[in-house]
Amino acid sequence: MTKGATALGALGSLLDRSLVQITEASADARTYDRRAIYQVADVWDNNTFPLFHAATALTSVGRERRARAALAWMAGLGPERRSWMLEQAEAAGHPLERFLPPPVAGPSHTRDSLGRVTPAFVPLTAEAALELGTDYDLAAAEVRALLLERAGPRLTGSLVLAAPRRYGTGPQAGEPPEVNLWLEDVTGVRFDSDDRMGVTLQSGAEGVVIRVGAGGKLRATSGTAYPDDRSWHLSTAGRAAGRATPPREEPNGRAPERRLPYPQGAVLVAARILHSVMQKIRTVRYAHLADRIPVRSLASALAGAGADILAAGARRGSRREQAFHDLVETWIGNGGSALTPWFGDELRCILREEQLPDTTAAWIEGITTPEAKHQSLATASDSGLPPEGELRLAGYTAAHIRHQTPRDAVAVILLAHAEQNSPNRPWRLRTLKLDSVSRFRLRTDAFDGPHELRTVRETLGVDSLKLGSNALDVRTPPDVPAT
């Protein structure tokens, strides 16, 4: 245990480690880890204001008490969140296990507001595959969506299956269910959207194998399954879970979010800016936006924010207000000219939405230029296709109706490519979103190193976007641009 370790120091270190993780995951387009970026940024959706609440208590005892409460709240999301906290705090030199309440094993399943047992995320074992096959007609299922992605050096994948139920639901069946499958360490992919009917699942000592149609196949070392099915409580697995799950109690599971005193003045401004930065970074969750968010620049602008917030929060009165003025201005300065317009838009938004003291409002007006046309943070995309690239992500969604809304067949491609006509040839990301997709084919070797990227006219009515030796082939009408 580090001498003098505190809960407050551990809490601040988690923010600093988050910014380091995000920066590292976005440092090189060839190792870009979109999943790690949005998962880490997502931590601070509900934990930014508790951090500021803890940092600004009047006494060191109060700051420590609030920090312990904030850490307990953060860890209460589940065992994965708790493990991440312990790991990152340890890496930052702030062990925190002694500041957390003992882990409490929750039930395997929970119940919704109507008392119906709900499904859980489960490892895709042989038993889980058998349960899915018992409740859903996988032989009549179709692949509704497929996503393969490099998460750092690893290849991961996911499938969404539209699968008919094998059990009765009565008149309140609702929409057909979707069976979601996530795959880790994918070692083999062969998929053709013209051959996506009928699925078999196998899981054993050698890993997970998913066969699709007559010739499709995905192989991975492990996986997770989750049936998105409002009638699941009536299934064979749901009925068994219902017998083992206690009745719903109030309050159930995680305690409701605590109502914290709302920060004031420059403290509020700093909290809102940090929250906005993390929300903006989190939008890379939508794959087609991955190349448009300057993740590394945003995270670098706030580098060291955890320790800086704790130092500013320990001050009193006008000295605290000035410290947070200086901190926000430091973040803006770190962002440089590229981010200054976005920071200005965020500050003006705070000025409109919050009741700020006159001195704080005057400060914001003094460091922002008059409001002009909204400045988009999205980076400009190239107008043409790069001649070659390394595939980071390939996704396909079939045409279907969901929540009574028709959806077109689309494909999303994320590439790492070297900039042309540049002396240093830095690598950058490029996303291609294609609508009205008529066919999508993908093989494992599409993810093996850089490949030539080209458009080929198949017929008068169809163009193909091809990568390498047809390892990726996406067909669309010729008048549909890649955006």
NORZIPE-V977782 format. One record per helix or strand. SS is the DSSP state (helix for helix, strand for strand). FROM is the first residue (numbers start at 1). LEN is the number of residues. If there is no record, write none. Layout:
SS:FROM:LEN  SS:FROM:LEN
//
This chain:
helix:7:19  helix:29:3  helix:34:9  helix:48:8  helix:60:16  helix:79:13  helix:97:3  strand:111:1  strand:117:1  strand:122:2  helix:126:10  strand:136:16  strand:154:12  strand:178:15  strand:197:1  strand:199:6  strand:207:6  strand:216:13  helix:232:3  helix:236:9  helix:265:21  helix:287:3  helix:295:7  helix:305:9  helix:317:37  helix:358:10  strand:388:10  strand:400:3  strand:405:3  strand:410:9  strand:427:8  strand:437:7  helix:444:4  strand:451:9  strand:462:6  strand:472:5
//
